[in-house]
């Protein structure tokens, strides 16, 4: 879609086939010992299927905005590769939105851009022991454990050095949901280095896990964003 026109391309693949291919790609990405050649082949096939038909239009665009549907909600488009092995994220900045209606609301509420960029970065959140996970989050985890992410501490520090002095870095216990609510609207960039939980059955129940209080009253900060 541009300001003057739009194009459509039919994907020659059934929904059930995408529902098979996308989870398979995600499993390959999360397996450090998996066959790299098979992953590269899958990334190329999905690029040719989803991106290549609109490649000429994308090349002229400043930003690639992706509004996925169905199984494509779970596909990290940034990792798709063209025939030369170049990642999609290396070609264009990528933004994701769940619907055109949401995009319009975001644009209405977005403040005027400032001359300088500011950063809010959260990393290495504090997770409770397995036996102390709040009941609501325990249902979403479905038996998965929240392992610590110590490397994310250095990740957000390194990123913060690029934005100083306009950077707010919150690490460990300070990486809380309420901090996003308090400082998010004042920041032009928000970076969260933590676990994400995907809910296949109810996608809008998916989210990011931040530091959790030992006790959270109903309706208060429970660490799930």
Rosetta blueprint (number, residue, H / E / L):
1 X L
2 X L
3 X L
4 X L
5 X L
6 X L
7 X L
8 X L
9 X L
10 X L
11 X L
12 X L
13 X L
14 X L
15 X H
16 X H
17 X H
18 X H
19 X H
20 X H
21 X H
22 X H
23 X H
24 X H
25 X H
26 X H
27 X H
28 X H
29 X H
30 X L
31 X L
32 X L
33 X L
34 X L
35 X L
36 X H
37 X H
38 X H
39 X H
40 X H
41 X H
42 X H
43 X H
44 X H
45 X H
46 X H
47 X H
48 X H
49 X H
50 X H
51 X L
52 X H
53 X H
54 X H
55 X H
56 X H
57 X H
58 X H
59 X H
60 X H
61 X L
62 X L
63 X E
64 X E
65 X E
66 X E
67 X L
68 X L
69 X L
70 X H
71 X H
72 X H
73 X H
74 X H
75 X L
76 X L
77 X H
78 X H
79 X H
80 X L
81 X E
82 X L
83 X L
84 X L
85 X L
86 X L
87 X E
88 X H
89 X H
90 X H
91 X H
92 X L
93 X E
94 X E
95 X E
96 X E
97 X L
98 X L
99 X L
100 X H
101 X H
102 X H
103 X H
104 X H
105 X H
106 X H
107 X H
108 X H
109 X H
110 X L
111 X L
112 X L
113 X L
114 X L
115 X L
116 X L
117 X L
118 X L
119 X E
120 X E
121 X E
122 X E
123 X E
124 X L
125 X L
126 X L
127 X L
128 X L
129 X L
130 X H
131 X H
132 X H
133 X L
134 X L
135 X H
136 X H
137 X H
138 X H
139 X H
140 X H
141 X H
142 X L
143 X L
144 X L
145 X L
146 X L
147 X L
148 X L
149 X L
150 X L
151 X H
152 X H
153 X H
154 X H
155 X H
156 X H
157 X H
158 X H
159 X H
160 X H
161 X H
162 X H
163 X H
164 X L
165 X L
166 X L
167 X E
168 X E
169 X E
170 X E
171 X E
172 X H
173 X H
174 X H
175 X L
176 X L
177 X H
178 X H
179 X H
180 X H
181 X H
182 X H
183 X H
184 X H
185 X H
186 X H
187 X L
188 X L
189 X E
190 X E
191 X E
192 X E
193 X E
194 X L
195 X L
196 X E
197 X E
198 X L
199 X L
200 X L
201 X L
202 X L
203 X H
204 X H
205 X H
206 X L
207 X E
208 X E
209 X E
210 X L
211 X L
212 X L
213 X L
214 X L
215 X L
216 X L
217 X L
218 X L
219 X L
220 X L
221 X L
222 X L
223 X L
224 X E
225 X L
